[in-house]
Structures are given as structure tokens and as C-alpha cells.
Amino acid sequence: MSKKKLVDDVVQRVESRRGGNRTWFEKLPEDLQAELREVRVYFLSTCRKKRPFAVAIAEAVAERGFEKPGEQAVVAWLNRAD
């Protein structure tokens, strides 16, 4: 019986658990993620207030049938540089 290397075992365990800690954004389909990235680019280029944008984004996501993200989670996403 061959034994797995410890590093391989640990990496496999981490990879198998990744799906459970996805953010609200990562749970959305790719096409909606792309649209939200466009919204973020617009937001960043106009220097608008974050809270109204976060609330509007959360409402728009919920209206499309997805779980409504929290305001602070959306603000954190707006602040991300990716």
C-alpha cells in the first residue's frame, strides 16, 4: 500500500473544502459576475458614495433570484482591486 505525501493529502483536503467558503459574488454565475464588474468600474470612475451603490447592488442581485448579499459584504467587494 502506497502512502500519500503529507503535502498532497493536505492540498487535496483544502481543495475539496473550497466550495463552502465562497463569497456572495463567487456564488453568482459568470455572466452576472461580469455585469457586476462593469458596475464596479462605473462606481470607481464616478466616485459615488459606497452605501447607496451597495444597497442597489444587493437589491438587484436579489431581484434576479439570488441570495441577497449583505451591505457590508458588497462594500468590501467594491473596495477590492481585482
N, C-alpha and C positions, 0 to 999 in steps of 0.2 A: 504494500500500500504506500503510495507516494504522498508525502505531506506537502501542503501548500506553504509557500513562503509567508511569513507573517505579514509582510507589506502587501502582498497580493490579497490576502484574506481581509485585511483592514480596508483596503481600497474597494474591494467588492462590497463590503458591508456599507460603506459610506455611499457608494453609487446607488445601491438598492434602496436607500432611505431618502435620497434626494427629493423625490416627488412630494414628500409630506410637508416640506417647508417652503413651498413655492409662495411667492408674493401674490397679491391680488392681480398684479399686472401679468405675471408669468402664467397665471391660470387662464388668461384670455386667449382666444385664437389669434394666430399670426396676423390676419388681416386687421383685426381691431387694434392689436398692438401697434401696427404700422400707422393707423389713423391717429392713435393717441400720441405717437411720437411726433406727428405733424402738429398736433395741438400743443405739445410741449415746446416745439420750435417757435410756434407763433407766440406762445406765452413769454418765452425768453426774449424774443425780439421786441416785444411791446412793453416790457417792464410793468406788467399789470400786478395787482395785488394777488397774492397766492390763495388766500382763503376763498374768495369767490370762484376762482378757477377750480380749486379742489372740490368745492361743493358741486359745481356744474359738471365736472368730470364724473364724480361719483354718481350723480343722478342719471347722467347719460348712459353710463355703464349699466346701471340697474334697469333702466328703461329698455335696454337691449336684451334683457333676460338673464343677466349675470349677477352674481352676488355683489351687493353694493359695498364698495370699499370704504373704509373709514377716512374721514377728512385728513387726519394726521398722516395716514399711510400715503394718501395722494400727494400731500405737501412734500413728504420725504421723496417721493418719486419725482416730483417736479424739480427738486433740488439736485437730483442725480445728474452727473455729467455724461452719462453714456448715451 
